[in-house]
Amino acid sequence: MKRQFTFLTLFVLALSQFSFAQRKGYWQQKVDYKMSVDVDEKTYRYDGNMTLKYTNNSGQSLSKVYFHLYFNAFQPGSMMDYRLAHLPDPSRNMMTNIGTKEKPKLVSRISLLKPEQIGYQKIKSLKYNGVTADFKVDGTILEVALPTPIAAGQEASFDLVWEAQVPEQIRRSGRNSADGVEFSMTQWYPKMAHFDEFGWHLDEYVAREFIAPFGNFDVTIRMQKDYIIGASGILQNPKAVKGYDQTAKVPSTDNKATWHFKAENIHDFAWAADKNFVIDSAKTKGGITIYTIFIPSSKKNKENWTQALGLATEFFDFCADRFGPYPWPNYTIVQGGDGGMEYGTITLVTGNRNIQSLVGVIFHEAAHSWYQHLFGINETVDEWFDEGFTSYVQDLGMHYLFHKRGSVETNPVIDAYRGYYKLALSGKEEPMSLLADYYNTNYAYTNQAYNKGSVLAEQLGYIIGKENLQKTFLKFYDVWKFKHPTPNDFKRVAEEVSGINLKWYFNLFVNTTRKIDYAITNVTDSGITVENKSDFAMPLDILVEYTDGSKELFYIPLREMRGEKPAESYKLYEGVKRTVLEDAFWTNPTYTIPLGKTAAKIWIDPTQRLADVESSDNYYERK
């Protein structure tokens, strides 16, 4: 009997572990890039050669493949140019005034680019398994017709030769940024498009966000020897280039140096270069080397970067504890770009900031190492899952490192809630499931992706319990790292961890613009009536302080949850009796809580995690 019980126990545990595995039939494509580029710094042009090994794990043959040529967006008449011209609130740094101060006329900076300022990637030759293949370029997409299909399970080889011109710095990538950085090289190579269970992802580059398959990169960059380069991955030859090793002897035969980088299991390779860069580094407690590469334009600027480096190492240790270990050996923070943007093991951020702003943008982009790069989230489709969860990680880190350095007692992302409330009441809100490029306003996109996405994460903790939320993040890391999960995969892990059904929550909060609005509408000595004034039902935590000074926490689960969250470890609930009531119906807008004593004060969710758009009627005090 004991042996049978032990076997049964192990069998059940095995099934439990299997339930956390990837969805049945999961697969992903794989890429391995080997690239070399030779840069002409005077013309901002470069020649590139690339061999790409592409493994087709899809289970079907492919007669075509596609690449992204992102630099082609920086040309007058491109879709990005037209998008800027017709948005009511385009990004300011991408616009310029060609009118007067009295009569301004804002136009896209792209529309004014001259031939020597535009960006382009021109394919000179393309071979598939050694055979010349036909191709055509349509905007920022390169379509390749294959002489023979790539069979399921087959590895194919592509050889590309291309020439490119680096555009004026307008959006993320480019030359001569506002900070004075000469080369910000992002989305700079012909990049294999992503193919998954949903098909090919062939979004024209008109504004934001990316998706690509995981793979390995072997990249060499030749440019004038006085430049210092920061890039994805690990530098293979520090003694042959400037900046990383004081004993380096840079070859001077043709006044150029060759930089060699390798990176494993990433889906985007970026780099930046400038003659005035300096390099600093430190290690986290977990052994990750963090590099900062920046222009020390002033004493204060240098002090800010030095302080930011120390805080960045602490942030990586914090994230490792809460969201899973950072899996690569290093991370590089480079001054460049037009704000901040994440890439494989590297970020480019504008650096002439005050310390709080600099640390904030570094924390945000570093947090993307989890919610985008480690998971390969499709930013073009699920922007809130990418930006919102990243903002959540950033705010938790900021709260921990700058405030309590301990447990969070109230809502740590309350500013995101406030941003969401403004959006929800503005009339400009659109469903959060909308494709990233298709929002009618940048205002709606920003608040949906960053703020409402962050609210979704924190409010999920309100539904399933904050300890279950922490377990969900770590279990999600174990199951889905390096595997392109969808939001539904995160939902399923949360359901497995908590035992609570979450279909209703994700559907209503992501796919609709419905709002949460509860109110305390009636209080008597025998009971409290709460009313759902909107069309989004939620479970409720209601804290009551009686006239005798004692307290009681009433928990009302929602019928659709098919479960209950456990008691949570908030100090404001310590020593407070917790009473679990019968579950509420979303079909019934009112609920009455029976009382045995007279209430003096009543709070709906004193932790402020319920995203109630009108909280003034969530508190009652006996007069």
N, C-alpha and C positions, 0 to 999 in steps of 0.2 A: 504493500500500500504506500509506504513512504517513497519507494523508488518510482512508483507510478505517479505520485504527486509531484515529485521532482521533475520527471520528464514532462508532465503536463504543464508545470510552471515554466520550464524552459521553452516549450512549444508556444505558450501564450506570449512570453516575452519576445520570442522571435517574430511572431505575427505583429506584435506591437511595434517592433523596430521596422518591419517591412512596411507598415502603414505610413511610416514617415519617409519612405523612399520616393524617388521621383515618380511622376505619374507614368502609368504603364505605356510603353512604346516611346518613351522620351528619347530624343536624339538631338545632336547638334553637329553642325559643320565645323571643320577645323582648317586653319590657315597657317602657313609658315612663310614669312617674308625674308628674303635676303636682298638688301638694297644698297646701292652705292650712289652718291650724288657728288657732283663737282660744282662748286658755287663760284659764280662771277660776281663779286661783291659790288663792282662798279655799276653793273647793269641790273642787279638784283634778279638775275636769271641763273638757272642751274640745269644741268643735264643729269638725267637719272636712268639707272638700269635696275631692273627688278626681276628676280625669279620668285615666283609664288607657287608653293605646293598647296593644292586644295584637295581636301579629303571630303568626299560626298558620303555622308552617313544617313542621308534622308530616306533611303529605301526606294527611291525612284531615280530614273535616269534624267539627266539635265542636258537639254540641247542648246541652251543659252546660259550665259552668266553675265553679270553686270558689275561694273565698278563705279565708284563715286569720283568725280573730278571737281572737288569743292571750289578750287580757285576760280573756276569758270563763272561763279556767281558774281564776281567782282568786275563786271563789265556793264557798260550802259546798255539798257534794254533787257537785262536779265530779269528773271522772276523776282529775285531779291530786290532789284531796283524798283520794279513796279509795286511790289508789296509795300515798300517804304513810302511810295508816293500816295498810296491809298489807305494807309492806316490813319485813324484819327489821332493816335498818340504814338508815333514812331519813336524809336530810341534816339535821344538827343544827339549822342555822339556819332550817329550815322547820318545826320542831317546837317545842312549848312544854310546860312541866310544869304541869298543873292539879291535881296531887296535892300531897303533902307531901314534905319531904326524906327522911323515913323510908319513905314509900310513894309514890314518884313515879308519875305517870301522864302519859306523853307523848302529846300529840295534835297533829294537824296544825294549824298556825297558821291555815290557810285555813278550817278548820271553825269558827273563832271569829270570823270577820270579820262585822261588822255591815253593814247596807245601805249606809251612807255610807263604808265602808272597802273594799268589794269592788271588783273590776275588771269593766268591761264595755265592749263596743263594740256599740252599737245602730244598725242600719241604718235610716235614716229614709226614704230613697228610693234607687232603683237603676234606671238607664236603660242600655239597650244600643242603640247607634247611634241615640240619641234617643228610643227607644221604651221605655216602662216594662216591666220584666221581672219575672217571678215569682221569688221566692226564699224559702228557708227556712234557719233557723239550727239546727244540731244540735251543741251543745257549742261547740267552737272552730272549727267548719267552717261556712262559708256556701256553700250550693248555689244556683246560679243556673240556672234553665231559660230557654234563649234562645228568643225569638220565632221567629228563623230561625237556622239553624246558621252557624257561622263556617267558611267554605269554606277548603280548603287554599290557602295562599298569601295569604289575605285578612287585612287589618288591621281590627280591630274597636275600637270606642270604648265605654268604660264610664264612666258618671258616677255617683258615689256621694256621698251626704250622710249623715253619721253623727255621733252624739254618743258620748262615751266618758267613763268615770271611771277615773282612775289608781288602781290598788289600793295598799294598804299594801305596802311593799317586803318581799317574801318570797322571790321567785326572780327574779333578774336585773333585771326591770323593776319600777318602782313609785315610791312617794313616801316621803320621809323615811327614807333608808337608815341603817344602823348608823353610818356615817361622818358622818351629818348632812347629806347631800346631799338637796336637796328633790325634784328630779325626775330619775329615771333612765328615759328614754323609749326602750325597745327593744321591738320587735315591737308597735308602738303603733298601726299603721294597718291597714286591711283589705288583706291581702297576698295577691296572686295566687298560687294553689297551683302547684306545679311539675308539668308534663306532659312526659314524654319517652318514649323507646322502651319503657319499662316500664309506661307508663300514668300515671294521676294519683297523686300522692303526697299522701295525705289523712290523715296521722297526727294524731290528737288530741294536743293539748299536755298531756302527763302528766309530763314530766320534763326532757327535754334535746333539743338538736340540731335543725337546720333544713336546708331546701333550698328554693331559689327560682330563678326565671329571671333572667338578666342583663338590665339595662336602664339607663335614665337617670332621674334624679330631679331635680325642680325643686320645692323645698319652701319655703314661707313660714310662719313661726311668729310669732304676735302674743301678747305677754305683757307684764306689768308691766315698765317700763323699767329697773328696778334689777337685773334678772336678767342674768347672763352665760350664754351658751349655747355649748356645744361640740357640734359635729354632724359627720355625714358630709359629705364633699365640700368645696367652697370657698365661703366667705362672699362674697356678691356686693356687700354694702353695709356695709363696716366703718366708714364715717364716720357711719352713722346709728344705731349701736348702741354699747353700752357694752363696753369692755374690749380691743378689738382695735386701736383707733387712738386715740391720746391727743388728737387734734384733733376727735374725734367730737362732734357736737352732736345729742343724742337728742331727738326731737320730744316735746313734753309736752302736746299738746292733749287727749288722753284718758288720759294717764299710761301709755301703752303704746308699745312699740317693735316694729317689724317686722323680723324676721331672715329673710334670703333666702339659701338655700343651693342649690348645684347640684352634682351628681355624675354622672359618666359611667361606664357599664359596671361597675356594681356590682349586687349582688342583695339588699342589705339597707341600710336607712337608719335610723340611730339618733341620738339626741341626749340631752343632759343639761343641766340648768339649776339655778343656785343664785345667790343674791345675794352670797355670800362667795367665789366663784371668783376666782382670779387666773390670768393667762395668761403662759406663757413659750414661747419657741420657739428653734429652732436648725436649721441646715441640714446635711445629710449631704454627704459629698464628691461624691456623685452628684447633688446639687442638690435633694434632697427636703426639704421643710420639715416638721419635726416639732414639733407643738404639745403642750404639757402644760397641762392645765387642772385645778386642784385647790384645795382649801381649806387655806391655810397655818395649820393649827391650832396649831402650835408652831414654834419656831426649828429644832428638829431635823427636823421634818416637812418644812419648806421646804428645808432642806439636802439631805435625801434626794431630794426631787423634782428639785432642781437637778442633783444628781449623776446621777440616773437619766436625765435628758434627754440629757446628754452621752454616756452609755453607749448609749442608744437610737439615737443617730445612728450610732455605730460599728457597732451590730448591723445596721442596715439596709444599710450598706456591705458588711458581711461576707456577709449573705444574698444581696445582688445578685451578688457574685462566685461564690458557691457554688450558688445556686438560680435565678438569673435576675434581671434588673433589676426593681425595684419600679416598676410602670407608671403609678401615679397621682402627681400633683404634691405631695401632702401626706398626712400621717397625724397623727391627733389622739388623744392619750392623756388620758382624762377620769376623774377620780375619781367613782365611782358604782357602782351595782349591788351585788351581794352576794358578789363574789369576783373574777372576771375572765371576760369574754366578748367574743368578736370580732364585729365588724360591718363594713360597708363603709367602708373608710378610717378606721376609728375603733375604739377599744376603751374599755370601761368597766371600771375596776378599783378595788377597795377600796384606799385610799391610806394609812391609818394603820398602816404596816408598818415594819419595820427595812429598811435599804437592800438587803440581800441578797434579802429576800422581795419587796420592791417591784420590783427589777430582774428577778427571776425571773419574776414574773407579767407584767410588761411584755414581756419577751422572748418569753414563750409566746404571748401574745395577738398581738404583732406578727408572730410567725412564722406565725400563722393567715392573714396577708395572702397568703401563698403557699398553704399547705395548708388551705384552705377557700376563701378569697375570690377569689383569682386563678384558681383552677381550678373553683370552684363544686362542690366535692365534696359528694355526698349524705351528710351527717352522720347522717341517720336510718337509713341502710342500711349504710354503710361507715365507721362511727365510728373504727375503728382507722386507716384511711387518712387521716382528718382529724386526730384527736387524737394518734395515734402518730407520724405523720410530723412534726407540729408539735412534739411533745416532742423528737424527734430533732434538728430544726433548733435548737430552744432550747438543748439540751444541748451541741451543737457550738459554738454561739455563746458560751455561758457558758465552756466549756473554752478556747476561743480567746482571749476577751477577758480572762479572769481568771487564766489559768494560763500556757500556753506561748506564746500569740500566734504560733503556727506550726503545723507539721505535728503530727498526733496519732499518737503511737507505740503507745499501747495503747487499749483500748476506752473511748471518751469517754462512753458511755451505760451504764457498768457498773451504776449505781444502778438503771436501768430493768431490767436483767437480774436484779438481786437481787429487785426487786419481782415480776417474772415468776416467778422460781423459787419464791418463797413461795406465789404463787397456784397454780402447777402442782402443788405438793405439799400444798395445803390441802384438796383434795377439792371446792372450790367453782368450779373452772374450768369455763367453758362455751365452746362454739365461738366463735371471734372473728367469724364471719359472722352471728351473731345480731343481730337488729334492736336498735338502741341502747336502746330503751325496755323491752325484754323480759327483761333480765337478772334473775335471781332475787335478786341482792344488788347494792348499790352497790359493794361491795368487788370483786366479780368484774368489773363494768363498768369501774371505774376502772383496775384492773390490766390488763385486756384491752386497752382502748382506748388508754390512755396508755403503759403499760410494754411489753406484748407487741407493740403496733404499732411502737414504737420499736425493739424487738429485731428485728422483721422487717426493718426497713430496714438496720440495722447488720450483721445476719447475712447479708443479701443481698450486702453488700460482701465478706464472707468467701467467699461462693460464687462471685461473678463477678470479684472483685478490687476493691480500694478505688478505683483509678483509673477503672475501668469504672463503678462506682457514681456517682462524681462526674460522669462524662460522661452517665450516664443521667438524672440530675436536670436537667442543663442541656438535654439533648435533649427531655426531657418538657416542660420549660417552653416551648421553641420550638414544639412540636407542639400542645400541649393547653391553653395559657393561654386563659382565657375560654370554655372549651368543655365543662364538665361531664364530665370523664373518669371512668372506672370503674377499680378496681384492675387489671382485666385490661388496660386500656390502658397502665398503668404497667409491668405485667409484659411486655407486648409490646415496649415501648421498650427495657427492660432486655435482653430476648432479642436484639433487633436490634443493640444496642450491643456486647453481649458474645459473641454467637454461641452462647450456652448455653441449652438448654431448661430452663424454670423451672416447668413445669406441676406437677410433683410437689411442689415446695417450697411454692408458694402454696396448693395444695390441702390439703396436710397441716397446714401451720402456721395457715391461716385457718379451714378447715372442720372440723378435728378438735381434740381435746385431747391428741393423741399427744405424747410427750416424747422428747427427745434424751438418750441416756445411753451414752457410750462408756467403755471401760476398757482399760488396758494389762494384759493377763492373763498374759502369759508373755514372759520375756526370756532369750535364750541368746546365746552368742557368734555364732551363725549367723543369728539372726533375732528379730523382735519380733512378738508376736501381739496384735492389738487386737480387741475384741469389741463388737458392738452389743448392749447389754443391754436395749434397749427396742425400739420398733417404728417408728422414724423414722431412716432411713438418711441420712447426710450425707457429703460429701467431707471429707477429712481433711488437715490440715497437721500433720506430726509432725517435731519438731526433735530431733535426736540430737546429743549431745556425746560424743565418744569419749574413751577413757582417755588418748589422746595429746594432748588439748586441741582437736583439730579438730572442726568441726561439719558436719552435713549436714541439709538440709531435704527430707523426703520428702513429695511431694504425691500423694494418692490421689484422683483424680476419681471421680465416681459415674457408672455406666453411663447412667442416665437423663438426665444432663446433655447427653450427645451433644456434648461439647466440654470444654475445659480453661480454667481461668483463667490469665492470665499471671502472671509473677513480680511480686511487690509490693514497693514501696519502703519497707520498714520498716528502721530502723537495726539492729534485732536480727537481721535477715537479711543485712546487708551483709557481703560476703566469704564468705558461706556457700554451699556447693555445693547446688544445687537439683536433685533427681532426681524426675522425673515417672514414676510407676509405672502399671501396668495398672489400668484402671478397676475399681472394686468393684461387686459385685452387691447390690442391696437384699435379694435372696432368700437371701443367704449372710451370716450374722451375724458371721463371723470373717474376718480378713485377716492374712496373715503378710508382714512386710517383711523381705527378705533383707539381712543385714549382712555386710560384709567385715572389720569391725574390732569390737572389744569396746566396747559402749556403757557410758558412765558415768552419763549423765543422759538422760532422755527426757521430752519434753513433748508432749501433744496440744494443738495450737493455743495457743502461748504468747501470742498477741495477745488471747486471752479473748473472741473474737467468736462462737465456737461456743456455742450456748445449751445446754450440757450441764448437766442438773439435779443431777448428782452429780459434782463435779470432783475429789474426793479421790483417785480412782483414775486420773486423767489425767496423773499425774507418777510417774516412776520414778527412783530413784537407787541406784546400786550401793553396797552396804554393804561 
